[in-house]
Amino acid sequence: MSPLEAVSARLPEPARDIRLNLQSVLGGSSLSPVSRLTVAIACAWASGSKPLARALEAEAQSTLPEPEAAATIDDARAAAALMSMNNIFYRFRHFVGKEGYRERPARLRMGRIARPLTDKATFELACLAVSAIHGCEDCVKSHELTVLGHGKTEDDVMDTIRLAAVVHAAAVGLLMTEE
């Protein structure tokens, strides 16, 4: 049994649909395997599930050739970390809605977004997915536009958000099994 199958098997009966959906969204979509796994790993880390993130990383290592596997894992972690910072900052500015806050510079380093190890579209898909999990409207809109500008389709966006929803739900399901 693979690490991902073992983690999926731990999902309790109330999360049975999530187990089935996880197999489905990871099994195929409009996204490439690299994009699919980058998004899934980023979402697992963003959802706070170390067991799920590690299982997905093992999946990347077993199914992708090197150096793609290492790049996928590294970009996923970078997207999860950067969006965890950015989503709080930009969501605050959006919630408050004062022009004075919008005019002030963020002064937050985000260089990795411009120089991903995989490709720009894949990294942006991961940023979009994590931003959706964190509920940052400005970031979701910005990353969705960037993704479309890099040749991805609305089907790719929907598959990304579906993947984010299912991975986040799996992380919640796994919380139900913790002591």
TIGUKOL-134577 format. One record per residue: y, z, x of N, C-alpha, C in turn. Coordinates in steps of 0.1 Angstrom, whole numbers, padded with zeros to 4 digits, always signed. Last residue first. Example, Ala and Ser with C-alpha at 12.3 -4.5 7.8 and 13.67 -1.06 7.14 Angstrom:
BEGIN
-0022+0071+0128-0011+0071+0137+0000+0079+0129
-0057+0078+0132-0045+0078+0123-0033+0078+0132
% end
This chain:
BEGIN
+0116+0180-0061+0114+0194-0065+0127+0201-0066
+0119+0147-0075+0121+0157-0065+0120+0171-0070
+0116+0129-0095+0104+0134-0089+0106+0144-0079
+0141+0122-0103+0133+0129-0113+0121+0135-0107
+0150+0106-0082+0155+0120-0083+0147+0128-0093
+0138+0082-0089+0132+0090-0079+0137+0104-0078
+0156+0074-0109+0142+0077-0113+0135+0085-0102
+0178+0068-0093+0179+0079-0103+0165+0083-0107
+0168+0046-0079+0172+0058-0072+0173+0070-0081
+0164+0029-0100+0152+0034-0093+0156+0046-0085
+0191+0024-0107+0182+0031-0117+0169+0036-0110
+0198+0010-0084+0205+0023-0087+0196+0031-0097
+0182-0012-0087+0180-0004-0075+0187+0010-0078
+0193-0023-0111+0179-0018-0110+0176-0009-0098
+0219-0029-0104+0216-0020-0115+0202-0014-0114
+0216-0047-0082+0223-0034-0081+0220-0024-0092
+0203-0068-0096+0197-0061-0085+0203-0047-0082
+0224-0075-0113+0211-0071-0119+0204-0063-0108
+0242-0083-0094+0246-0072-0102+0233-0066-0109
+0229-0106-0083+0233-0095-0074+0235-0082-0083
+0226-0122-0105+0214-0117-0099+0217-0105-0090
+0254-0127-0110+0246-0120-0120+0233-0114-0114
+0259-0142-0086+0266-0129-0089+0258-0121-0099
+0243-0164-0089+0241-0155-0078+0248-0141-0080
+0254-0175-0112+0240-0170-0113+0238-0160-0101
+0279-0182-0102+0279-0171-0111+0265-0166-0113
+0273-0189-0067+0275-0193-0081+0275-0180-0089
+0288-0194-0034+0278-0187-0043+0282-0191-0058
+0309-0204-0018+0298-0213-0023+0288-0206-0032
+0329-0186-0013+0320-0189-0002+0307-0197-0007
+0341-0181-0036+0348-0189-0027+0340-0193-0015
+0324-0163-0047+0325-0176-0053+0331-0186-0044
+0330-0141-0030+0316-0147-0031+0317-0161-0036
+0357-0137-0037+0353-0141-0023+0339-0147-0023
+0354-0129-0064+0362-0141-0060+0358-0146-0046
+0339-0105-0060+0334-0116-0068+0341-0129-0065
+0357-0090-0045+0344-0095-0039+0338-0106-0047
+0377-0085-0064+0380-0091-0051+0368-0097-0045
+0363-0072-0086+0371-0085-0088+0373-0092-0075
+0354-0049-0072+0345-0059-0078+0351-0072-0080
+0378-0037-0064+0369-0042-0054+0359-0052-0060
+0389-0031-0089+0396-0040-0080+0387-0046-0070
+0369-0013-0100+0373-0026-0106+0380-0036-0097
+0343+0004-0089+0357+0001-0085+0361-0013-0090
+0318+0016-0093+0327+0015-0104+0342+0012-0100
+0297+0019-0076+0308+0029-0075+0318+0027-0086
+0283-0004-0083+0277+0009-0085+0287+0020-0085
+0302-0024-0076+0298-0022-0090+0291-0009-0092
+0302-0020-0048+0314-0017-0056+0311-0016-0071
+0276-0029-0042+0280-0015-0040+0292-0011-0048
+0280-0056-0049+0270-0048-0056+0273-0033-0054
+0300-0065-0031+0302-0066-0046+0292-0056-0053
+0287-0060-0007+0300-0053-0010+0302-0053-0025
+0267-0079-0009+0263-0065-0008+0276-0056-0011
+0282-0103-0010+0274-0099-0021+0270-0084-0021
+0294-0101+0015+0302-0100+0004+0294-0097-0009
+0271-0107+0031+0278-0094+0032+0287-0091+0020
+0266-0133+0022+0256-0122+0020+0263-0109+0021
+0289-0147+0030+0286-0146+0016+0276-0135+0013
+0288-0144+0059+0299-0138+0051+0295-0137+0036
+0256-0134+0072+0267-0144+0069+0277-0138+0059
+0248-0111+0093+0240-0121+0085+0250-0133+0083
+0267-0096+0105+0256-0102+0114+0248-0112+0106
+0302-0101+0098+0289-0096+0095+0279-0103+0104
+0332-0099+0102+0322-0102+0112+0308-0097+0109
+0348-0089+0082+0351-0103+0087+0340-0108+0097
+0337-0064+0078+0337-0074+0067+0339-0088+0072
+0344-0050+0101+0330-0055+0099+0329-0065+0088
+0370-0041+0099+0367-0053+0106+0353-0059+0104
+0384-0021+0085+0373-0028+0078+0369-0041+0085
+0402+0009+0087+0395-0002+0094+0384-0008+0086
+0430+0014+0067+0416+0017+0069+0410+0006+0076
+0456+0012+0057+0454+0017+0070+0440+0022+0072
+0467+0003+0033+0455+0011+0033+0453+0018+0046
+0503+0004+0027+0491-0001+0034+0479+0008+0033
+0518+0006-0005+0515+0012+0008+0503+0006+0014
+0519-0006-0029+0527-0012-0019+0524-0006-0005
+0504+0010-0046+0499-0003-0043+0507-0010-0031
+0520+0033-0048+0507+0034-0040+0502+0020-0037
+0541+0022-0063+0544+0028-0049+0531+0029-0041
+0530+0015-0087+0533+0005-0078+0535+0010-0064
+0504+0034-0100+0518+0034-0096+0520+0023-0086
+0477+0037-0109+0485+0026-0114+0500+0026-0110
+0455+0054-0108+0469+0060-0109+0479+0049-0114
+0434+0036-0106+0434+0046-0117+0449+0051-0119
+0440+0021-0083+0439+0014-0096+0440+0025-0108
+0439+0040-0063+0452+0032-0066+0451+0025-0079
+0412+0048-0066+0424+0057-0068+0436+0050-0071
+0399+0025-0059+0398+0030-0073+0409+0040-0076
+0406+0023-0032+0411+0013-0041+0410+0017-0056
+0392+0047-0022+0406+0044-0019+0412+0035-0030
+0366+0044-0031+0374+0056-0034+0388+0053-0033
+0359+0019-0019+0359+0021-0034+0366+0033-0038
+0361+0023+0009+0371+0014+0002+0371+0017-0013
+0339+0041+0014+0353+0044+0017+0362+0036+0008
+0318+0026+0004+0319+0040+0000+0333+0045+0003
+0321+0002+0018+0324+0003+0004+0325+0017-0002
+0311+0010+0043+0325+0006+0041+0329+0007+0027
+0284+0018+0038+0294+0027+0043+0308+0023+0040
+0273-0006+0027+0272+0007+0019+0283+0017+0024
+0278-0024+0048+0284-0026+0035+0284-0013+0027
+0262-0012+0068+0277-0014+0070+0284-0015+0057
+0237-0015+0057+0242-0002+0060+0257-0002+0061
+0235-0043+0056+0234-0035+0044+0240-0021+0046
+0237-0050+0083+0248-0054+0074+0247-0046+0061
+0213-0039+0092+0226-0034+0098+0237-0038+0088
+0193-0053+0078+0194-0038+0077+0208-0033+0081
+0199-0079+0086+0199-0076+0072+0201-0061+0070
+0195-0077+0114+0208-0081+0109+0210-0077+0094
+0167-0072+0115+0177-0062+0120+0191-0065+0115
+0158-0096+0103+0155-0083+0097+0165-0073+0102
+0167-0117+0120+0172-0116+0106+0169-0102+0100
+0157-0121+0146+0166-0110+0144+0171-0109+0130
+0126-0115+0131+0137-0110+0139+0144-0122+0144
+0118-0125+0097+0116-0126+0112+0128-0119+0119
+0109-0104+0069+0118-0113+0076+0116-0114+0091
+0089-0087+0061+0089-0100+0055+0099-0109+0062
+0090-0062+0074+0077-0068+0073+0078-0083+0068
+0117-0055+0074+0111-0057+0087+0097-0064+0086
+0121-0054+0046+0128-0064+0054+0121-0066+0067
+0104-0032+0041+0102-0045+0035+0108-0056+0042
+0118-0012+0054+0105-0016+0059+0101-0029+0053
+0141-0012+0037+0142-0016+0051+0129-0020+0057
+0129-0002+0015+0134-0015+0014+0137-0020+0029
+0122+0024+0024+0111+0015+0019+0116+0001+0019
+0148+0034+0029+0138+0033+0040+0127+0023+0036
+0158+0034+0003+0165+0026+0013+0155+0024+0025
+0141+0052-0010+0141+0039-0014+0148+0030-0003
+0146+0076+0005+0133+0071+0004+0133+0056+0000
+0175+0079+0001+0169+0076+0015+0155+0071+0014
+0196+0072-0021+0182+0074-0021+0176+0069-0007
+0223+0068-0028+0219+0081-0022+0204+0083-0021
+0234+0045-0035+0229+0053-0046+0223+0067-0041
+0239+0033-0011+0250+0036-0019+0246+0046-0031
+0212+0028-0003+0220+0037+0004+0232+0042-0004
+0206+0009-0023+0198+0021-0022+0206+0032-0014
+0225-0011-0018+0225-0004-0031+0217+0009-0030
+0216-0020+0007+0230-0015+0005+0231-0006-0007
+0191-0030-0001+0192-0019+0009+0206-0012+0008
+0199-0051-0018+0190-0040-0023+0191-0028-0014
+0214-0068-0002+0220-0062-0014+0212-0050-0018
+0194-0076+0017+0207-0069+0021+0213-0062+0010
+0175-0088+0001+0172-0075+0007+0184-0068+0012
+0189-0110-0009+0183-0101-0018+0180-0087-0012
+0197-0123+0015+0207-0118+0006+0201-0107-0003
+0171-0129+0025+0180-0121+0033+0191-0115+0024
+0160-0145+0004+0154-0132+0008+0163-0123+0016
+0187-0157-0016+0178-0159-0005+0171-0145-0003
+0190-0157-0052+0194-0152-0039+0183-0155-0029
+0180-0162-0076+0188-0173-0070+0191-0170-0056
+0148-0146-0072+0161-0148-0079+0168-0160-0073
+0121-0124-0068+0127-0137-0067+0139-0138-0076
+0112-0097-0065+0103-0108-0063+0109-0122-0063
+0131-0080-0071+0129-0081-0057+0119-0093-0054
+0131-0081-0098+0143-0085-0091+0141-0087-0076
+0104-0072-0104+0109-0085-0108+0121-0089-0100
+0101-0047-0093+0092-0057-0089+0098-0071-0092
+0121-0035-0109+0122-0035-0095+0113-0046-0089
+0110-0036-0135+0122-0044-0132+0124-0045-0117
+0089-0018-0133+0086-0032-0135+0098-0041-0132
+0104+0005-0128+0094+0001-0119+0091-0014-0120
+0119+0006-0152+0126+0004-0139+0116-0001-0128
+0099+0011-0170+0106-0001-0171+0114-0004-0158
+0093+0038-0162+0083+0027-0161+0090+0013-0161
+0106+0062-0163+0112+0051-0156+0103+0039-0154
+0089+0080-0176+0101+0076-0182+0109+0064-0176
+0069+0082-0155+0067+0074-0167+0079+0071-0174
+0086+0081-0122+0078+0087-0133+0077+0078-0145
+0079+0065-0092+0088+0065-0103+0080+0071-0115
+0060+0061-0072+0065+0075-0075+0074+0076-0087
+0056+0034-0069+0046+0042-0077+0050+0056-0080
+0078+0029-0053+0078+0024-0067+0068+0032-0075
+0068+0039-0029+0080+0045-0035+0081+0041-0050
+0046+0022-0025+0044+0036-0026+0056+0043-0032
+0059-0003-0023+0049-0001-0034+0047+0014-0036
+0073+0002+0001+0080-0001-0012+0071+0001-0024
+0052+0005+0020+0062+0016+0017+0069+0014+0004
+0022-0009+0006+0034-0010+0014+0043+0002+0011
-0012+0000+0009+0000+0000+0000+0012+0000+0009
% end
